[in-house]
């Protein structure tokens, strides 16, 4: 088995593989690791603060769960 380890900068959706001809038309396994954590952009997260306190329910949660389990 031939393995290669290298570091590169991601500048778009493509990563430059040095000496890629050795891997052309071969099945390869690619592992990506970053030294720092990758965080999601703030735009993709949903803020649920506007929904807090909107649900008013006066039932017994335990009895409802037991009833739902018995339906199976």
Phi and psi restraints in degrees (value plus and minus 20) as a CYANA .aco file:
   2 UNK   PHI    -128.3   -88.3
   2 UNK   PSI     111.1   151.1
   3 UNK   PHI    -148.5  -108.5
   3 UNK   PSI     131.7   171.7
   4 UNK   PHI    -159.4  -119.4
   4 UNK   PSI     116.5   156.5
   5 UNK   PHI    -140.2  -100.2
   5 UNK   PSI     113.7   153.7
   6 UNK   PHI    -172.5  -132.5
   6 UNK   PSI     141.1   181.1
   7 UNK   PHI    -136.5   -96.5
   7 UNK   PSI     123.5   163.5
   8 UNK   PHI    -170.1  -130.1
   8 UNK   PSI     146.3   186.3
   9 UNK   PHI    -121.8   -81.8
   9 UNK   PSI     114.1   154.1
  10 UNK   PHI    -105.8   -65.8
  10 UNK   PSI      98.4   138.4
  11 UNK   PHI    -131.8   -91.8
  11 UNK   PSI     -24.0    16.0
  12 UNK   PHI    -193.2  -153.2
  12 UNK   PSI    -168.0  -128.0
  13 UNK   PHI    -106.1   -66.1
  13 UNK   PSI     -22.7    17.3
  14 UNK   PHI    -133.7   -93.7
  14 UNK   PSI     126.4   166.4
  15 UNK   PHI    -138.0   -98.0
  15 UNK   PSI     110.2   150.2
  16 UNK   PHI     -98.2   -58.2
  16 UNK   PSI     103.8   143.8
  17 UNK   PHI    -121.5   -81.5
  17 UNK   PSI      97.7   137.7
  18 UNK   PHI     -87.1   -47.1
  18 UNK   PSI     119.4   159.4
  19 UNK   PHI      35.1    75.1
  19 UNK   PSI      26.0    66.0
  20 UNK   PHI     -86.3   -46.3
  20 UNK   PSI     -36.6     3.4
  21 UNK   PHI     -79.7   -39.7
  21 UNK   PSI     -50.6   -10.6
  22 UNK   PHI     -85.4   -45.4
  22 UNK   PSI     -43.5    -3.5
  23 UNK   PHI    -124.4   -84.4
  23 UNK   PSI     -23.7    16.3
  24 UNK   PHI     -81.3   -41.3
  24 UNK   PSI     110.0   150.0
  25 UNK   PHI      44.5    84.5
  25 UNK   PSI       7.5    47.5
  26 UNK   PHI    -136.4   -96.4
  26 UNK   PSI     134.8   174.8
  27 UNK   PHI    -102.9   -62.9
  27 UNK   PSI     105.2   145.2
  28 UNK   PHI    -148.4  -108.4
  28 UNK   PSI     136.7   176.7
  29 UNK   PHI    -132.7   -92.7
  29 UNK   PSI     107.5   147.5
  30 UNK   PHI    -132.0   -92.0
  30 UNK   PSI     110.2   150.2
  31 UNK   PHI    -140.9  -100.9
  31 UNK   PSI     103.7   143.7
  32 UNK   PHI    -126.0   -86.0
  32 UNK   PSI     110.0   150.0
  33 UNK   PHI    -154.7  -114.7
  33 UNK   PSI     118.6   158.6
  34 UNK   PHI    -135.1   -95.1
  34 UNK   PSI     124.5   164.5
  35 UNK   PHI     -88.5   -48.5
  35 UNK   PSI     -52.1   -12.1
  36 UNK   PHI    -132.1   -92.1
  36 UNK   PSI     143.0   183.0
  37 UNK   PHI     -91.4   -51.4
  37 UNK   PSI     127.9   167.9
  38 UNK   PHI    -120.3   -80.3
  38 UNK   PSI      99.9   139.9
  39 UNK   PHI    -123.2   -83.2
  39 UNK   PSI     128.0   168.0
  40 UNK   PHI     -91.1   -51.1
  40 UNK   PSI     126.6   166.6
  41 UNK   PHI     -82.4   -42.4
  41 UNK   PSI     128.5   168.5
  42 UNK   PHI     -80.3   -40.3
  42 UNK   PSI     -48.7    -8.7
  43 UNK   PHI     -86.2   -46.2
  43 UNK   PSI     -47.3    -7.3
  44 UNK   PHI    -101.8   -61.8
  44 UNK   PSI     -37.1     2.9
  45 UNK   PHI    -103.4   -63.4
  45 UNK   PSI     121.9   161.9
  46 UNK   PHI    -123.4   -83.4
  46 UNK   PSI     112.7   152.7
  47 UNK   PHI    -111.6   -71.6
  47 UNK   PSI      94.7   134.7
  48 UNK   PHI    -110.4   -70.4
  48 UNK   PSI     -12.9    27.1
  49 UNK   PHI     -79.7   -39.7
  49 UNK   PSI     -52.1   -12.1
  50 UNK   PHI     -92.3   -52.3
  50 UNK   PSI     -32.6     7.4
  51 UNK   PHI    -118.8   -78.8
  51 UNK   PSI     -29.0    11.0
  52 UNK   PHI     -83.3   -43.3
  52 UNK   PSI     111.2   151.2
  53 UNK   PHI      60.4   100.4
  53 UNK   PSI     -11.2    28.8
  54 UNK   PHI    -105.9   -65.9
  54 UNK   PSI     -39.9     0.1
  55 UNK   PHI    -113.8   -73.8
  55 UNK   PSI     101.5   141.5
  56 UNK   PHI    -134.4   -94.4
  56 UNK   PSI      93.5   133.5
  57 UNK   PHI    -158.7  -118.7
  57 UNK   PSI     109.6   149.6
  58 UNK   PHI    -131.1   -91.1
  58 UNK   PSI       3.2    43.2
  59 UNK   PHI    -108.2   -68.2
  59 UNK   PSI     155.6   195.6
  60 UNK   PHI    -118.6   -78.6
  60 UNK   PSI      92.1   132.1
  61 UNK   PHI     -83.2   -43.2
  61 UNK   PSI     -59.3   -19.3
  62 UNK   PHI     -86.9   -46.9
  62 UNK   PSI     -64.7   -24.7
  63 UNK   PHI     -86.8   -46.8
  63 UNK   PSI     -56.4   -16.4
  64 UNK   PHI     -86.1   -46.1
  64 UNK   PSI     -62.4   -22.4
  65 UNK   PHI     -82.8   -42.8
  65 UNK   PSI     -61.9   -21.9
  66 UNK   PHI     -83.8   -43.8
  66 UNK   PSI     -60.1   -20.1
  67 UNK   PHI     -83.6   -43.6
  67 UNK   PSI     -61.8   -21.8
  68 UNK   PHI     -86.3   -46.3
  68 UNK   PSI     -57.9   -17.9
  69 UNK   PHI     -85.5   -45.5
  69 UNK   PSI     -56.4   -16.4
  70 UNK   PHI     -91.0   -51.0
  70 UNK   PSI     -37.3     2.7
  71 UNK   PHI     -92.4   -52.4
  71 UNK   PSI     -39.9     0.1
